[in-house]
Amino acid sequence: MAVRTTDAKVKAILLSQYDLDNTPALTDFITEANLLTDWVDTCDTDNDVSDALLTLIETNLAAHFYKIAEQGAAEEKTADASVTFRGESGMYLESTLFGQKAITLDVSGCLAKRNSMSKKGKQTISLDWLGKIPSNQIDYTDRD
């Protein structure tokens, strides 16, 4: 699918939350957000998420990916002054306000489910055969 958001849209929401004088090019972050938003669009089999919501989700995901790449200090102190930034807790998409907002905007629940699966890690189930290979097996009629 085509990219839904732009540098300008992502910079606008970043600048509304943070005092950034010189935001870098956001192309890579938008590409990452687009891939995840395309997945949401595919996951949403009931078509609950409109194109407008997909654009907002993609924009917030791009800002999220930017913020996790450019982590700010949680606390700064000097001799006479200190500052603690607004709290953002959690991991994965919950680690930034933008990721939290993207989860909220996704009314299909696909991002929340994926975020939950990411926390658990990839779950795999395996089955091992503990019997004999077919050439070493005794036919049922020949058994005692």
N, C-alpha and C positions, 0 to 999 in steps of 0.2 A: 504494500500500500504506500501511498504517498505520505510524506512527512506532513503532519498536521500543524505543527507549531513552528515558530521562527525564533531567531536570535532576539529580536525585539520583544516578543512576548515573554520569553524566559528572563531577559534582563529586567523587564518591568516588574515581575514578581520578586526577583532577587533584590532589586533596588527598593521595593516597598518594605522589605523586611530587614535589609542590611544596608549600611552606609558603604557602598562600594563605588569607588571613584573610577576604576578602570577594569571592568569585567572582561575577562579574556574571551576569545572566540569559543562559542558553545557548540560547535558543529558535532564534535564527538559525543557530547552529552545528549544532544538531540537525537543522534543516531541510536544510541543505547535506549533512550526513552521510546523512540519509535518502534523498535523491535519488541519491547515489552508491551507497548500499547497495541500493536498488531496482534500479539498473543491474547490480550484481553478481548479484542474484537472477535477473534476466533473462538475463544472460550465462551463468550456470551451467546450461547445458542438460542436464548429466548429473545435476543435483540432488545434487552433492557437499557443498554447504554447507547445514547444518541451520539451523533457525530460531534455535536457541541461538547458533550461530556468527554468524549474521546480526546478532543483537542485540549480540554482543560487537564485531563489526566496526563497526557503527553507533556504538556508544559510543566506541570508540577513534578513529573518524574525527571525531566531534564534538569530542573532546578535541584532536585534531590541528588542526582548523580554529581552535579557540580559541587554541592555542599559537602558530600562525603569525600570528594577528592580534595577539597580545600577546607579542612577542619580548622575551626577557630579555637582559640583558647577558652577553656571553661572558666578560668579565673586568672586575673592579672593583678599584681600588687606592686606598688612602689612604696617608698618610705612613708608617705602620708595618705595615699589613696589606694583604693582597690575597686575592682569591678568584677561582677559575676554575671555572665550572660544568661539570658532566658533559657530555661531548661528544655532539653530535648532528650527524651530517654528512649531506650529500646535498641533493638538491633534491626538490621535489614531495612525494610521500608519504614519501620517505625523510628529509625535513628535521626530523622529530620522532620521538621514540621511539614515540609513539602511532600515527603513520602507518606506521612500520616494523612495529609489532605487528599492525595491521590487514592489511597485506600478508601477514604470516605466518599469520594466522588464516584468510585466504581460501584454502582448499585447492583451489579451482577454478583459481587462477592468474589470474583476470580482473583483479584490482587490479594485480598485478605487470605484466601485459601493458599495461594502460592507463597505468601509471606510465612504462613504457619508451617507449610511443608519445608520451607528453607530452614526454619528453626530446628526442625527435627532431623534434617539431613536426608539424603536419599535413602529410602527404605528399600531393601532388597530381600527377597525370600529365595532360599535355595533348597533343593532337594537332592540328596545323595542316595544312590542305589547301593545298598549294603549287601546285596545278594551276589550270586555267582554270575559270570558272563554266560550268555545262552549256550555256548558250546560245552560248558562244564556242568550244565544243569541236568538233573536226572528227570526223565519223563515221569509224569504223575502216575502212570500205570505201573512203572517199575519200582516205585517206592514201597517200603515196608508197610 
